[in-house]
């Protein structure tokens, strides 16, 4: 059962990453939104990722059907 739940979680994460990148969000911000660690010191400490993530996420919010 645990492996099945983990599989679904990984599948949803992959789908979400593809969805937001196709929607125009840059990969570094998409990684930040999904909680991945930054690869460089500059991106980890000097960039305001929260502000950028909000701006980028607005690009795709219209793609969600409610």
C-alpha positions as CSV (number, residue, x, y, z in Angstrom):
1,X,0.0,0.0,0.0
2,X,2.8,2.4,0.9
3,X,4.5,1.9,-2.5
4,X,1.2,2.6,-4.3
5,X,0.7,5.9,-2.4
6,X,4.3,6.9,-3.1
7,X,3.8,6.2,-6.8
8,X,0.7,8.4,-6.9
9,X,2.5,11.2,-5.1
10,X,5.5,11.1,-7.5
11,X,3.2,11.0,-10.5
12,X,1.2,14.0,-9.3
13,X,4.5,15.9,-8.7
14,X,5.8,15.1,-12.1
15,X,2.5,16.1,-13.7
16,X,2.4,19.4,-11.8
17,X,6.0,20.3,-12.7
18,X,5.2,19.6,-16.4
19,X,2.0,21.6,-16.2
20,X,3.5,24.7,-14.7
21,X,6.6,24.7,-17.0
22,X,4.4,24.3,-20.1
23,X,2.4,27.2,-18.7
24,X,5.4,29.5,-18.8
25,X,6.9,29.2,-15.3
26,X,10.7,29.0,-15.4
27,X,12.2,25.7,-14.2
28,X,14.1,27.3,-11.3
29,X,10.8,28.8,-9.9
30,X,8.9,25.6,-10.6
31,X,11.5,23.8,-8.5
32,X,11.1,26.3,-5.8
33,X,7.3,26.0,-5.8
34,X,7.7,22.2,-5.4
35,X,10.2,22.6,-2.5
36,X,13.4,21.5,-4.3
37,X,16.7,22.9,-3.1
38,X,18.4,25.6,-5.1
39,X,21.5,24.5,-7.0
40,X,23.6,27.7,-6.8
41,X,24.4,30.0,-3.9
42,X,23.0,33.0,-5.7
43,X,19.6,31.4,-6.3
44,X,19.5,30.1,-2.8
45,X,20.3,33.3,-1.0
46,X,20.1,36.4,-3.2
47,X,17.0,36.0,-5.2
48,X,13.6,36.8,-3.8
49,X,12.0,33.5,-4.8
50,X,8.7,34.1,-3.1
51,X,8.0,37.2,-5.1
52,X,9.1,35.5,-8.3
53,X,7.0,32.5,-7.6
54,X,3.9,34.6,-7.0
55,X,4.5,36.5,-10.3
56,X,5.1,33.3,-12.3
57,X,2.2,31.3,-10.8
58,X,-0.2,34.1,-11.9
59,X,0.8,33.0,-15.5
60,X,-0.9,29.6,-15.1
61,X,-3.7,30.3,-12.7
62,X,-6.1,30.8,-15.6
63,X,-5.3,27.3,-16.9
64,X,-7.1,25.7,-13.9
65,X,-10.7,24.9,-14.7
66,X,-13.0,25.3,-11.8
